[in-house]
């Protein structure tokens, strides 16, 4: 029993240790460099709000859904539609492996997010963005970021 408790505790610590977070302003700079400010009518603040409500700026977040699909990365992109995780059926619209969405350079996840936002629904494809970001004042997300 003690051994099982130790293994469970160790697994939790390893999971916590593997989380990779990005600073809000560092993310804003990357998103600006990748021309997301104004992309399909969405501001940097929209993108920052999305990243916060989906992952709390956790680049390595993976979440299992009740339907057996998984959400990946800072924008929590779903494996059923957008990427291939080799665990569940996927339409793989972004034509990439889901593990690529966890890359700390963020280029793969930005490429896929652009594809999602360019389609029907835009950012409304993320329910959390619709509930917590859409139609709200968001300029505070870039306050103090010194974007030049």
DSSP file (Angstrom, degrees, kcal/mol; ACC not computed):
  #  RESIDUE AA STRUCTURE BP1 BP2  ACC     N-H-->O    O-->H-N    N-H-->O    O-->H-N    TCO  KAPPA ALPHA  PHI   PSI    X-CA   Y-CA   Z-CA
    1    1 A X     >        0   0    0      0, 0.0     4,-2.1     0, 0.0     5,-0.2   0.000 360.0 360.0 360.0 -44.6    0.0    0.0    0.0
    2    2 A X  H  >  +     0   0    0      1,-0.2     4,-2.4     2,-0.2     5,-0.2   0.888 360.0  53.7 -62.5 -39.2    2.8    2.4    0.9
    3    3 A X  H  > S+     0   0    0      2,-0.2     4,-2.4     1,-0.2    -1,-0.2   0.913 108.1  49.2 -62.4 -43.1    4.6    1.6   -2.4
    4    4 A X  H  > S+     0   0    0      2,-0.2     4,-2.4     1,-0.2    -1,-0.2   0.893 110.6  50.7 -64.0 -40.2    1.4    2.4   -4.4
    5    5 A X  H  X S+     0   0    0     -4,-2.1     4,-2.5     2,-0.2    -1,-0.2   0.919 110.5  49.4 -62.9 -43.8    1.0    5.7   -2.5
    6    6 A X  H  X S+     0   0    0     -4,-2.4     4,-2.7     2,-0.2    -2,-0.2   0.913 111.0  49.4 -61.4 -44.4    4.7    6.6   -3.3
    7    7 A X  H  X S+     0   0    0     -4,-2.4     4,-2.3     2,-0.2    -2,-0.2   0.905 111.8  48.8 -62.8 -42.2    4.2    5.8   -7.0
    8    8 A X  H  X S+     0   0    0     -4,-2.4     4,-2.0     2,-0.2    -2,-0.2   0.928 113.1  46.7 -63.4 -45.3    1.1    7.9   -7.2
    9    9 A X  H  X S+     0   0    0     -4,-2.5     4,-2.2     1,-0.2    -2,-0.2   0.917 112.1  50.7 -63.0 -44.1    2.8   10.8   -5.5
   10   10 A X  H  X S+     0   0    0     -4,-2.7     4,-2.4     1,-0.2    -1,-0.2   0.900 108.6  52.4 -60.6 -42.0    5.9   10.5   -7.7
   11   11 A X  H  X S+     0   0    0     -4,-2.3     4,-2.2     1,-0.2    -1,-0.2   0.894 109.2  49.8 -61.7 -41.1    3.7   10.5  -10.8
   12   12 A X  H  X S+     0   0    0     -4,-2.0     4,-2.4     2,-0.2    -1,-0.2   0.917 111.0  48.8 -64.2 -42.9    1.9   13.7   -9.7
   13   13 A X  H  X S+     0   0    0     -4,-2.2     4,-2.5     1,-0.2    -2,-0.2   0.894 110.7  50.2 -65.4 -39.4    5.3   15.4   -9.1
   14   14 A X  H  X S+     0   0    0     -4,-2.4     4,-1.6     2,-0.2    -1,-0.2   0.917 110.9  49.9 -63.8 -42.5    6.6   14.3  -12.5
   15   15 A X  H  X S+     0   0    0     -4,-2.2     4,-0.6     1,-0.2    -2,-0.2   0.918 112.6  46.5 -62.3 -44.4    3.5   15.7  -14.2
   16   16 A X  H >< S+     0   0    0     -4,-2.4     3,-1.1     1,-0.2    -1,-0.2   0.913 110.6  53.5 -63.9 -42.2    3.7   19.0  -12.3
   17   17 A X  H 3< S+     0   0    0     -4,-2.5    -1,-0.2     1,-0.2    -2,-0.2   0.824 103.9  56.6 -62.7 -32.4    7.5   19.2  -13.2
   18   18 A X  H 3< S+     0   0    0     -4,-1.6    -1,-0.2    -5,-0.1    -2,-0.2   0.624  78.7 111.5 -79.1 -13.2    6.8   18.7  -16.9
   19   19 A X    <<  -     0   0    0     -3,-1.1     2,-0.5    -4,-0.6    39,-0.0  -0.401  52.8-160.0 -63.7 134.3    4.4   21.7  -17.2
   20   20 A X        -     0   0    0     -2,-0.1    39,-2.8     2,-0.0    40,-0.8  -0.972   8.0-170.0-121.3 119.0    6.0   24.5  -19.3
   21   21 A X  B     -A   58   0A   0     -2,-0.5     2,-0.4    37,-0.3    37,-0.2  -0.768   9.3-150.1-107.3 151.9    4.5   28.0  -18.9
   22   22 A X        -     0   0    0     35,-2.1     2,-0.1    -2,-0.3    -2,-0.0  -0.962  26.9-109.2-119.8 141.0    5.2   31.0  -21.0
   23   23 A X     >  -     0   0    0     -2,-0.4     4,-2.6     1,-0.1     5,-0.2  -0.383  27.5-121.0 -64.9 142.6    5.0   34.6  -19.7
   24   24 A X  H  > S+     0   0    0      1,-0.2     4,-2.2     2,-0.2    -1,-0.1   0.894 112.1  44.6 -53.4 -47.4    2.1   36.6  -21.0
   25   25 A X  H  > S+     0   0    0      2,-0.2     4,-2.1     1,-0.2    -1,-0.2   0.853 110.9  53.5 -72.1 -33.9    4.2   39.3  -22.6
   26   26 A X  H  > S+     0   0    0      2,-0.2     4,-2.0     1,-0.2    -1,-0.2   0.908 110.5  48.4 -64.2 -40.5    6.6   36.8  -24.1
   27   27 A X  H  X S+     0   0    0     -4,-2.6     4,-2.8     1,-0.2     5,-0.2   0.916 108.1  54.4 -63.8 -42.6    3.6   35.1  -25.7
   28   28 A X  H  X S+     0   0    0     -4,-2.2     4,-2.3     1,-0.2    -2,-0.2   0.899 108.0  50.3 -58.1 -41.2    2.3   38.5  -26.9
   29   29 A X  H  X S+     0   0    0     -4,-2.1     4,-2.4     2,-0.2    -1,-0.2   0.907 111.5  47.3 -64.9 -42.4    5.7   39.1  -28.7
   30   30 A X  H  X S+     0   0    0     -4,-2.0     4,-1.7     2,-0.2    -2,-0.2   0.932 112.7  49.2 -64.0 -45.2    5.7   35.7  -30.4
   31   31 A X  H  <>S+     0   0    0     -4,-2.8     5,-2.5     1,-0.2     6,-0.4   0.881 111.8  49.0 -62.9 -38.4    2.1   36.2  -31.5
   32   32 A X  H ><5S+     0   0    0     -4,-2.3     3,-1.8    -5,-0.2    -1,-0.2   0.920 109.1  52.4 -66.6 -43.3    2.9   39.6  -32.9
   33   33 A X  H 3<5S+     0   0    0     -4,-2.4    -1,-0.2     1,-0.3    -2,-0.2   0.824 107.9  52.6 -60.8 -31.2    5.9   38.3  -34.7
   34   34 A X  T 3<5S-     0   0    0     -4,-1.7    -1,-0.3    -5,-0.2    -2,-0.2   0.187 118.9-112.6 -92.7  16.6    3.7   35.6  -36.3
   35   35 A X  T < 5S+     0   0    0     -3,-1.8    -3,-0.2    -5,-0.1    -2,-0.1   0.830  73.3 135.9  60.9  39.0    1.2   38.3  -37.5
   36   36 A X    > < +     0   0    0     -5,-2.5     3,-1.5    -6,-0.1     2,-0.7   0.657  36.9 102.4 -89.0 -16.2   -1.7   37.3  -35.3
   37   37 A X  T 3  S+     0   0    0     -6,-0.4     6,-0.2     1,-0.3     3,-0.1  -0.567 104.4   0.6 -69.9 111.3   -2.5   40.9  -34.3
   38   38 A X  T >  S+     0   0    0      4,-2.6     3,-2.3    -2,-0.7    -1,-0.3   0.361  91.2 154.1  91.5  -4.4   -5.6   41.6  -36.4
   39   39 A X  G X  S-     0   0    0     -3,-1.5     3,-1.9     3,-0.5    -1,-0.3  -0.418  82.2 -12.2 -62.0 122.9   -5.6   38.1  -38.0
   40   40 A X  G 3  S-     0   0    0      1,-0.3    -1,-0.3    -2,-0.2     3,-0.1   0.746 131.4 -58.5  53.3  26.5   -9.2   37.4  -39.1
   41   41 A X  G <  S+     0   0    0     -3,-2.3     2,-0.4     1,-0.3    -1,-0.3   0.539 106.3 127.0  87.3   7.1  -10.2   40.4  -37.0
   42   42 A X    <   -     0   0    0     -3,-1.9    -4,-2.6    -6,-0.2    -3,-0.5  -0.837  49.0-139.8-104.3 136.7   -8.8   39.2  -33.7
   43   43 A X     >  -     0   0    0     -2,-0.4     4,-1.8    -6,-0.2     3,-0.3  -0.335  28.9-105.0 -85.4 167.6   -6.5   41.3  -31.6
   44   44 A X  H  > S+     0   0    0      1,-0.2     4,-2.7     2,-0.2     5,-0.2   0.869 123.3  59.3 -56.9 -36.1   -3.4   40.1  -29.6
   45   45 A X  H  > S+     0   0    0      1,-0.2     4,-2.5     2,-0.2    -1,-0.2   0.877 101.7  52.5 -62.9 -37.7   -5.6   40.5  -26.5
   46   46 A X  H  > S+     0   0    0     -3,-0.3     4,-2.5     2,-0.2    -1,-0.2   0.931 111.4  46.8 -60.6 -45.0   -8.1   38.0  -27.9
   47   47 A X  H  X S+     0   0    0     -4,-1.8     4,-2.4     2,-0.2    -2,-0.2   0.896 113.1  48.3 -65.7 -40.9   -5.3   35.5  -28.5
   48   48 A X  H  X S+     0   0    0     -4,-2.7     4,-2.2     2,-0.2    -1,-0.2   0.907 111.6  49.5 -66.3 -41.8   -3.8   36.1  -25.0
   49   49 A X  H  X S+     0   0    0     -4,-2.5     4,-2.8    -5,-0.2     5,-0.3   0.921 110.8  51.1 -61.9 -43.3   -7.2   35.7  -23.4
   50   50 A X  H  X S+     0   0    0     -4,-2.5     4,-2.1     1,-0.2     5,-0.3   0.937 110.3  48.5 -58.6 -48.2   -7.7   32.5  -25.3
   51   51 A X  H  X>S+     0   0    0     -4,-2.4     4,-2.1     1,-0.2     6,-1.4   0.872 113.7  48.0 -61.7 -37.4   -4.4   31.1  -24.2
   52   52 A X  H  X5S+     0   0    0     -4,-2.2     4,-1.7     4,-0.2    -2,-0.2   0.952 114.1  43.0 -69.6 -49.3   -5.2   32.0  -20.6
   53   53 A X  H  <5S+     0   0    0     -4,-2.8    -2,-0.2     1,-0.2    -1,-0.2   0.798 120.7  42.7 -71.0 -26.1   -8.7   30.5  -20.4
   54   54 A X  H  <5S-     0   0    0     -4,-2.1    -1,-0.2    -5,-0.3    -2,-0.2   0.880 140.3  -5.1 -84.8 -40.1   -7.7   27.4  -22.2
   55   55 A X  H ><5S-     0   0    0     -4,-2.1     3,-0.7    19,-0.3    -3,-0.2   0.437  82.3-116.0-137.2  -1.3   -4.3   26.5  -20.6
   56   56 A X  T 3<<S-     0   0    0     -4,-1.7    -4,-0.2    -5,-0.7     3,-0.1   0.878  83.9 -56.9  57.3  37.2   -3.3   29.3  -18.2
   57   57 A X  T 3  S+     0   0    0     -6,-1.4   -35,-2.1    17,-0.3     2,-0.8   0.734  97.6 150.8  65.4  27.0   -0.3   29.9  -20.6
   58   58 A X  B X   -A   21   0A   0     -3,-0.7     3,-1.0    -7,-0.3   -37,-0.3  -0.813  29.4-169.6 -92.1 107.9    0.8   26.2  -20.2
   59   59 A X  T 3  S+     0   0    0    -39,-2.8    15,-0.4    -2,-0.8    -1,-0.2   0.799  85.1  47.0 -65.3 -31.1    2.5   25.2  -23.4
   60   60 A X  T 3  S+     0   0    0    -40,-0.8    -1,-0.2    13,-0.2     2,-0.1   0.259  78.9 135.6-100.2  11.7    2.6   21.5  -22.5
   61   61 A X    <   -     0   0    0     -3,-1.0    12,-2.2   -41,-0.2     2,-0.4  -0.400  27.3-179.3 -68.1 133.0   -1.0   21.1  -21.3
   62   62 A X  E     -B   72   0B   0     10,-0.2     2,-0.4    -2,-0.1    10,-0.2  -0.999   3.9-172.3-129.7 130.2   -2.8   18.0  -22.5
   63   63 A X  E     -B   71   0B   0      8,-2.2     8,-2.7    -2,-0.4     2,-0.4  -0.985  16.5-139.9-128.0 129.8   -6.4   17.4  -21.4
   64   64 A X  E     -B   70   0B   0     -2,-0.4     6,-0.2     6,-0.2     2,-0.2  -0.753  20.5-148.8 -88.8 132.5   -8.5   14.2  -22.0
   65   65 A X    >   -     0   0    0      4,-3.1     3,-1.7    -2,-0.4    -1,-0.0  -0.538  26.5-108.4 -95.7 164.2  -12.2   14.9  -23.0
   66   66 A X  T 3  S+     0   0    0      1,-0.3    -1,-0.1    -2,-0.2     4,-0.0   0.741 116.8  60.0 -65.3 -23.0  -15.2   12.7  -22.2
   67   67 A X  T 3  S-     0   0    0      2,-0.1    -1,-0.3     1,-0.0     3,-0.1   0.425 121.2-104.1 -85.6   2.9  -15.4   11.6  -25.8
   68   68 A X  S <  S+     0   0    0     -3,-1.7    -2,-0.1     1,-0.4     2,-0.1   0.328  85.1 119.2  92.3  -7.3  -11.9   10.1  -25.7
   69   69 A X        -     0   0    0     -5,-0.1    -4,-3.1    19,-0.0    -1,-0.4  -0.379  54.1-135.9 -82.5 169.8  -10.3   12.9  -27.7
   70   70 A X  E     -B   64   0B   0     -6,-0.2     9,-3.0    -2,-0.1     2,-0.4  -0.935   0.7-139.6-128.1 150.6   -7.5   15.1  -26.3
   71   71 A X  E     -BC  63  78B   0     -8,-2.7    -8,-2.2    -2,-0.3     2,-0.4  -0.914  26.3-156.9-107.8 138.5   -6.8   18.8  -26.3
   72   72 A X  E   > -BC  62  77B   0      5,-1.9     5,-2.6    -2,-0.4     3,-0.3  -0.928  32.8 -17.0-125.4 138.3   -3.2   19.9  -26.8
   73   73 A X  T > 5S-     0   0    0    -12,-2.2     3,-1.4    -2,-0.4   -13,-0.2  -0.012  98.1 -34.0  80.0-171.9   -1.0   22.9  -26.0
   74   74 A X  T 3 5S+     0   0    0     27,-0.4   -19,-0.3   -15,-0.4   -17,-0.3   0.761 141.1  38.3 -62.6 -28.8   -1.5   26.5  -25.1
   75   75 A X  T 3 5S-     0   0    0     -3,-0.3    -1,-0.3    26,-0.2    -2,-0.2   0.363 106.3-126.5-102.3   3.7   -4.7   26.8  -27.2
   76   76 A X  T < 5 -     0   0    0     -3,-1.4     2,-0.4     1,-0.2    -3,-0.2   0.949  32.2-164.3  50.9  61.7   -6.0   23.3  -26.3
   77   77 A X  E   < -C   72   0B   0     -5,-2.6    -5,-1.9    21,-0.1     2,-0.2  -0.638  18.1-118.5 -82.5 130.4   -6.4   22.1  -29.9
   78   78 A X  E  >> -C   71   0B   0     -2,-0.4     4,-2.2    -7,-0.2     5,-0.6  -0.468   8.1-147.6 -81.6 136.3   -8.6   19.0  -30.2
   79   79 A X  T  45S+     0   0    0     -9,-3.0    13,-0.4     1,-0.2     6,-0.2   0.722  91.5  68.8 -72.1 -23.4   -7.3   15.8  -31.6
   80   80 A X  T  45S+     0   0    0    -10,-0.3    11,-2.2    10,-0.2    -1,-0.2   0.885 120.7  11.1 -65.1 -36.5  -10.7   14.7  -33.1
   81   81 A X  T  45S+     0   0    0     -3,-0.4    12,-2.7     9,-0.2    -2,-0.2   0.816 132.2  34.1-107.0 -40.9  -10.6   17.5  -35.7
   82   82 A X  T  <5S+     0   0    0     -4,-2.2    12,-1.9    10,-0.3    14,-0.3   0.736 110.4  17.8-105.4 -26.7   -7.3   19.2  -35.9
   83   83 A X      < -     0   0    0     -5,-0.6     2,-0.6    -4,-0.1     9,-0.4  -0.930  68.2-110.2-145.6 166.0   -4.3   16.8  -35.3
   84   84 A X  B     +d   97   0C   0     12,-2.6    14,-2.3    -2,-0.3    15,-0.4  -0.888  30.4 166.7-105.5 119.0   -3.4   13.2  -35.2
   85   85 A X        -     0   0    0     -2,-0.6    -1,-0.1     3,-0.3     4,-0.1   0.371  45.3-129.3-107.4   2.3   -2.7   11.6  -31.8
   86   86 A X  S    S+     0   0    0      2,-0.3     3,-0.1     1,-0.1    -2,-0.1   0.649  92.6  85.6  59.4  16.5   -2.9    8.0  -33.0
   87   87 A X  S    S+     0   0    0      1,-0.3     2,-0.3    -8,-0.0    -1,-0.1   0.631  94.2  17.2-114.8 -25.6   -5.2    7.3  -30.0
   88   88 A X  S    S-     0   0    0     -9,-0.1    -3,-0.3   -18,-0.0    -1,-0.3  -0.925  95.6 -75.2-142.6 164.5   -8.6    8.3  -31.5
   89   89 A X        -     0   0    0     -2,-0.3     2,-0.4    -3,-0.1     3,-0.1  -0.382  54.6-172.6 -60.9 138.9  -10.1    8.9  -34.9
   90   90 A X        -     0   0    0      1,-0.1    -9,-0.2    -9,-0.1   -10,-0.2  -0.999  37.0-156.1-139.9 138.5   -9.0   12.2  -36.3
   91   91 A X        -     0   0    0    -11,-2.2   -10,-0.2    -2,-0.4    -9,-0.1   0.707  33.5-155.5 -77.6 -21.7   -9.9   14.4  -39.3
   92   92 A X    >   +     0   0    0     -9,-0.4     3,-1.4   -13,-0.4   -10,-0.3   0.887  24.2 170.6  49.0  52.3   -6.4   15.9  -38.9
   93   93 A X  T 3  S+     0   0    0    -12,-2.7   -11,-0.2     1,-0.3   -10,-0.1   0.800  75.1  52.5 -63.8 -30.6   -7.3   19.1  -40.6
   94   94 A X  T 3  S-     0   0    0    -12,-1.9    -1,-0.3     2,-0.1   -11,-0.1   0.525 105.1-131.9 -83.6  -4.8   -4.0   20.8  -39.6
   95   95 A X    <   +     0   0    0     -3,-1.4     2,-0.3     1,-0.2   -12,-0.1   0.937  65.8 106.0  55.3  54.0   -2.1   17.8  -41.1
   96   96 A X  S    S-     0   0    0    -14,-0.3   -12,-2.6    16,-0.0     2,-0.3  -0.987  75.5 -97.6-153.9 160.3    0.2   17.3  -38.1
   97   97 A X  B >   -d   84   0C   0     -2,-0.3     3,-1.4   -14,-0.2     4,-0.5  -0.607  34.7-125.9 -76.5 142.1    0.8   15.1  -35.1
   98   98 A X  G >  S+     0   0    0    -14,-2.3     3,-1.7    -2,-0.3     4,-0.2   0.828 107.3  67.2 -59.7 -32.5   -0.7   16.4  -31.9
   99   99 A X  G >  S+     0   0    0    -15,-0.4     3,-1.6     1,-0.3    -1,-0.3   0.800  89.5  65.7 -59.4 -28.2    2.7   16.2  -30.2
  100  100 A X  G X  S+     0   0    0     -3,-1.4     3,-1.5     1,-0.3     9,-0.3   0.788  89.4  66.7 -62.6 -26.5    3.9   19.0  -32.5
  101  101 A X  G <  S+     0   0    0     -3,-1.7   -27,-0.4    -4,-0.5    -1,-0.3   0.565  94.6  58.7 -72.5  -7.3    1.3   21.3  -30.7
  102  102 A X  G <  S+     0   0    0     -3,-1.6    -1,-0.3    -4,-0.2     2,-0.2   0.349  74.4 125.9-100.5   3.7    3.4   21.0  -27.5
  103  103 A X    X   -     0   0    0     -3,-1.5     3,-1.9     1,-0.1     6,-0.2  -0.452  61.9-136.6 -66.9 129.2    6.6   22.4  -29.1
  104  104 A X  T 3  S+     0   0    0      1,-0.3    -1,-0.1    -2,-0.2    -3,-0.0   0.675 100.1  67.8 -64.4 -16.3    7.9   25.4  -27.1
  105  105 A X  T 3  S-     0   0    0      1,-0.1    -1,-0.3   -75,-0.0    -2,-0.1   0.649  92.1-148.8 -78.7 -10.2    8.6   27.4  -30.2
  106  106 A X    <>  +     0   0    0     -3,-1.9     4,-2.3    -6,-0.1     5,-0.2   0.362  60.5 119.6  68.8  -2.5    4.8   27.6  -30.7
  107  107 A X  H  > S+     0   0    0      1,-0.2     4,-2.3     2,-0.2     5,-0.1   0.895  74.1  48.0 -64.8 -40.4    5.0   27.7  -34.5
  108  108 A X  H  > S+     0   0    0     -8,-0.3     4,-2.3     2,-0.2    -1,-0.2   0.926 113.9  45.9 -65.4 -44.5    3.1   24.5  -35.1
  109  109 A X  H  > S+     0   0    0     -9,-0.3     4,-2.7    -6,-0.2    -1,-0.2   0.865 112.6  51.0 -69.6 -33.9    0.3   25.5  -32.7
  110  110 A X  H  X S+     0   0    0     -4,-2.3     4,-2.3     2,-0.2    -1,-0.2   0.922 109.6  50.8 -66.5 -43.1    0.1   29.0  -34.2
  111  111 A X  H  X S+     0   0    0     -4,-2.3     4,-1.5    -5,-0.2    -2,-0.2   0.931 114.4  43.5 -58.1 -47.1   -0.1   27.6  -37.7
  112  112 A X  H  X S+     0   0    0     -4,-2.3     4,-2.3     1,-0.2    -2,-0.2   0.906 111.6  53.3 -67.1 -42.4   -3.0   25.2  -36.7
  113  113 A X  H  X S+     0   0    0     -4,-2.7     4,-2.7     1,-0.2     5,-0.2   0.879 106.5  53.6 -61.2 -37.8   -4.8   28.0  -34.7
  114  114 A X  H  X S+     0   0    0     -4,-2.3     4,-1.9     1,-0.2    -1,-0.2   0.900 108.3  50.2 -61.9 -40.2   -4.7   30.2  -37.8
  115  115 A X  H  X S+     0   0    0     -4,-1.5     4,-0.7     2,-0.2    -2,-0.2   0.909 111.9  47.6 -63.9 -42.2   -6.3   27.4  -39.7
  116  116 A X  H >< S+     0   0    0     -4,-2.3     3,-1.1     1,-0.2     6,-0.3   0.943 113.5  46.5 -63.4 -48.7   -9.0   27.0  -37.1
  117  117 A X  H 3< S+     0   0    0     -4,-2.7    -1,-0.2     1,-0.3    -2,-0.2   0.795 106.4  59.8 -67.3 -28.9   -9.8   30.8  -36.8
  118  118 A X  H 3< S+     0   0    0     -4,-1.9    -1,-0.3    -5,-0.2    -2,-0.2   0.686 100.3  71.5 -72.6 -17.3   -9.9   31.1  -40.6
  119  119 A X  S X< S-     0   0    0     -3,-1.1     3,-1.6    -4,-0.7     2,-0.1  -0.135 105.1 -49.8 -89.3-173.2  -12.7   28.6  -40.8
  120  120 A X  T 3  S+     0   0    0      1,-0.2    -1,-0.2     4,-0.0    -2,-0.1  -0.341 124.3  19.3 -58.8 130.8  -16.4   28.8  -39.9
  121  121 A X  T >  S-     0   0    0     -3,-0.1     3,-2.3     3,-0.1    -1,-0.2   0.112  85.4-152.1  97.3 -21.4  -16.9   30.2  -36.4
  122  122 A X  G X  S-     0   0    0     -3,-1.6     3,-1.5    -6,-0.3    -4,-0.1  -0.268  75.6  -8.7  54.7-133.0  -13.5   31.8  -35.9
  123  123 A X  G >  S+     0   0    0      1,-0.3     3,-2.1     2,-0.2     7,-0.3   0.622 120.8  83.4 -72.6 -11.8  -12.5   31.9  -32.2
  124  124 A X  G <   +     0   0    0     -3,-2.3    -1,-0.3     1,-0.3    -2,-0.2   0.623  69.4  82.3 -67.1  -9.3  -16.0   30.7  -31.3
  125  125 A X  G <  S+     0   0    0     -3,-1.5     2,-0.7    -4,-0.1    -1,-0.3   0.721  84.9  66.3 -63.0 -19.8  -14.6   27.2  -32.1
  126  126 A X  S X> S-     0   0    0     -3,-2.1     4,-1.7     1,-0.2     3,-0.5  -0.913  74.4-161.2-103.0 109.6  -13.2   27.5  -28.5
  127  127 A X  H 3> S+     0   0    0     -2,-0.7     4,-2.1     1,-0.2     5,-0.2   0.868  90.0  57.4 -58.1 -38.3  -16.2   27.5  -26.1
  128  128 A X  H 3> S+     0   0    0      1,-0.2     4,-2.4     2,-0.2     5,-0.3   0.861 103.9  52.1 -64.5 -35.1  -14.0   29.1  -23.3
  129  129 A X  H <>>S+     0   0    0     -3,-0.5     4,-2.6    -6,-0.3     5,-2.4   0.929 109.8  50.0 -65.0 -43.4  -13.1   32.1  -25.5
  130  130 A X  H  <5S+     0   0    0     -4,-1.7    -2,-0.2    -7,-0.3    -1,-0.2   0.872 116.4  41.3 -61.1 -38.3  -16.8   32.6  -26.2
  131  131 A X  H  <5S+     0   0    0     -4,-2.1    -1,-0.2    -5,-0.2    -2,-0.2   0.841 130.5  21.7 -79.0 -34.4  -17.7   32.5  -22.5
  132  132 A X  H  <5S+     0   0    0     -4,-2.4    -3,-0.2    -5,-0.2    -2,-0.2   0.621 132.0  24.3-114.1 -15.4  -14.8   34.5  -21.1
  133  133 A X  T ><5S+     0   0    0     -4,-2.6     3,-1.9    -5,-0.3    -3,-0.2   0.749  85.2 101.3-121.1 -41.2  -13.3   36.7  -23.8
  134  134 A X  T 3 <S+     0   0    0     -5,-2.4     3,-0.1     1,-0.3    -4,-0.0  -0.248  98.8   1.3 -59.4 129.2  -15.8   37.5  -26.6
  135  135 A X  T 3  S+     0   0    0      1,-0.2     2,-0.3    -3,-0.0    -1,-0.3   0.567 105.6 115.1  74.7   8.8  -17.4   40.9  -26.3
  136  136 A X  S <  S-     0   0    0     -3,-1.9     2,-0.4     1,-0.0    -1,-0.2  -0.781  78.7 -97.3-108.5 153.5  -15.4   41.9  -23.2
  137  137 A X        +     0   0    0     -2,-0.3     3,-0.1     1,-0.1    -3,-0.0  -0.571  47.8 167.6 -67.9 126.9  -12.8   44.6  -22.9
  138  138 A X    >   +     0   0    0     -2,-0.4     3,-2.3     1,-0.1     4,-0.3   0.355  37.6 109.3-125.0   3.2   -9.5   42.8  -23.2
  139  139 A X  G >   +     0   0    0      1,-0.3     3,-1.5     2,-0.2     4,-0.4   0.755  68.7  72.4 -59.9 -24.0   -6.8   45.5  -23.7
  140  140 A X  G >  S+     0   0    0      1,-0.3     3,-0.8     2,-0.2    -1,-0.3   0.712  80.0  75.7 -64.0 -18.8   -5.4   44.8  -20.2
  141  141 A X  G <  S+     0   0    0     -3,-2.3    -1,-0.3     1,-0.2    -2,-0.2   0.794 102.9  37.2 -64.1 -26.6   -4.0   41.6  -21.6
  142  142 A X  G X  S+     0   0    0     -3,-1.5     3,-2.0    -4,-0.3     4,-0.3   0.407  85.1 130.8-104.9   2.7   -1.2   43.5  -23.3
  143  143 A X  T <  S+     0   0    0     -3,-0.8  -118,-0.1    -4,-0.4    -3,-0.0  -0.342  80.3   7.4 -58.2 128.5   -0.7   46.1  -20.6
  144  144 A X  T 3  S+     0   0    0     -2,-0.1    -1,-0.3     1,-0.1  -119,-0.1   0.550  93.2 117.3  79.6   8.6    3.0   46.5  -19.8
  145  145 A X    <   -     0   0    0     -3,-2.0    -2,-0.1     2,-0.1  -116,-0.1   0.620  64.2-144.0 -87.4 -11.8    4.2   44.2  -22.6
  146  146 A X        -     0   0    0     -4,-0.3     2,-0.5     1,-0.2    -3,-0.1   0.934  23.7-174.8  50.8  56.8    6.2   46.9  -24.5
  147  147 A X              0   0    0     -5,-0.2    -1,-0.2     1,-0.1    -2,-0.1  -0.726 360.0 360.0 -84.3 125.0    5.4   45.6  -28.0
  148  148 A X              0   0    0     -2,-0.5    -1,-0.1  -119,-0.0    -2,-0.1   0.450 360.0 360.0-117.1 360.0    7.3   47.6  -30.5
